[in-house]
């Protein structure tokens, strides 16, 4: 047991040491890609018809008049000091302020979408695996294929048209009613702050505004978990200990959902870490489609405006989240499954 604990500590330490390398790679790629794309941020700020003198003055003030390699070294130096810079479009607002303002909305959307995807995926995958070679099994396969193939933006617009425009069941374009003061608290998460301040009505209002975008993102990602659960549960149900449980007369429902499902869920924990990156990527399309005031939507606006510091800062921030989330998932996976060795 001690040797396994030592091996796990060595693995975690090696991953922690590799995390800065991954973050540096992400930061470098974003820096180079932003400067390789056509367009000039000065033109985006002042317009193409602005005088050349005004453009040169702004370019010098923003530090864009020096060679790219000098900009890169300055950029790395700022990262080492945890300085993500200041927005070019909204001058005076730091990238950290933008992250602090918009990330809570993205975090709420991501967490609720993850709950939807895991719950729906495990439920459909379990039902499909418990009835092999039936219409239920075929329906589970079809569900996995459709959720993988359907474009995120198209599905989001379809749900908006059906449930928000035609049926008027859900609101659009905001995180909270404009005529009502949102809950104010230390976290910036409306669901949490509403509970901390005792505003139960605000909690359900925030949840109401979250339902449609989180369903869009969660349902499309649930196919990943459905396929994993269905395949692994089918294999588990053919194992010897399951046959022994059937021979003892244990009900099939108890065998599937109590004994076999526990072992089939081990790969799901591993996929959770990989799904975080998919959630952040899908959050961009979902937030833009629903005009959700999150950090991913702010990243999209920064890309359109060629706001170098904001794009670079948000991408590095997301990279740090993915890096350390994957390490946390690996530790959790090793804790759940004692057979894992590193």
C-alpha positions, 0 to 999 in steps of 0.5 A, a space after each residue: 500500500 505504501 509503495 502504491 501511495 509513493 508511486 501516486 505521489 510521484 505521478 502527481 508531482 510529475 504532472 504538477 511539474 509538467 503543468 507549467 510547460 503545458 500552460 506556456 505552450 498554450 500561451 505561446 500558441 495563442 500569442 502567435 495565432 493572434 498575430 498571424 491572423 489578418 487585421 490590426 487591433 489599432 484599426 479595430 479601435 480607431 477605424 481604418 480611416 483614422 489618421 496615421 499619426 493617431 494610429 502610430 501614437 496608439 500603437 506606441 502606447 499599446 506597445 505594438 510598435 516593437 518587434 514581435 519577439 520583444 512583445 513576446 518576451 514582455 508578455 512572458 514576463 507579465 505572465 510570470 508576475 501573474 499580470 494578464 494585461 489590460 484590455 485594448 478595447 476597454 482601456 483601463 480595465 484589467 483582464 483579471 477584472 474581466 475574468 472576475 466579472 464574467 467567469 461566475 456566469 460561465 462556471 454556473 453554466 458549466 457545472 449545471 451542464 455537467 450535471 445534465 450531461 452526466 445524469 442523462 448519459 448514465 441513465 440512458 446508457 444504463 437502460 440501453 445496456 440492460 436491454 441488449 439487442 432491443 429497441 431500447 439499446 438501438 435508441 441509446 446508440 442513436 442518441 449517442 450518434 445524434 448528440 455527437 453529430 448535431 452542431 452546438 449552435 444549430 441545436 441551441 437556436 432550435 431550442 430557443 425557437 421552440 421553447 423561448 420564441 414559440 412556447 415562451 417557456 424560457 427567457 433569452 438573452 440574459 442571466 437575470 431579469 433586467 428589472 430585478 436586482 440580482 443577488 450580490 455576494 462574495 462568489 458572483 455565482 447567483 445560485 450560491 449568493 442567493 442562498 447566502 443572502 436568503 433570497 430563495 426567490 432569486 435562486 429559482 429565478 437564476 435557475 430558471 434562466 440557466 435551464 435552457 442554455 445548460 440543457 443545450 450544452 449538457 444534452 449534446 455532451 451527454 452522448 459521450 457518457 452514454 456511449 462509455 456507460 453503455 459499452 462498459 456496462 455491457 461488458 460488466 454484465 457478462 462478467 463472472 460475478 454478475 452471472 453468480 449474482 443471477 444464479 443466486 436469484 438477485 433481481 436484474 434491476 439490482 444487479 444492473 444499478 447496484 453491482 455492475 454500474 459501480 464498476 462501469 462508472 470508473 471510466 466515466 471519472 476519467 472522461 470527466 477531466 477530458 469533458 471539462 475542455 469540451 465544456 469550455 469549448 462548447 460554452 463559447 458556442 452556447 454563450 454566443 448563441 444565447 447571448 449569455 454574459 459569461 467569460 466565453 462570450 467575452 472571449 468571442 468579443 475579444 477575438 472579434 476586436 483583436 483584443 490581444 491581452 483579453 484573448 491571451 489572458 482568458 485562454 491562459 486562464 482556461 488552460 490552467 483550469 483544464 491542466 489542474 482539473 485533469 490532475 484532480 481527476 487522475 487523483 480521484 480515479 486512482 482513489 476510486 479504483 485501487 487497481 490503477 498503478 502509476 
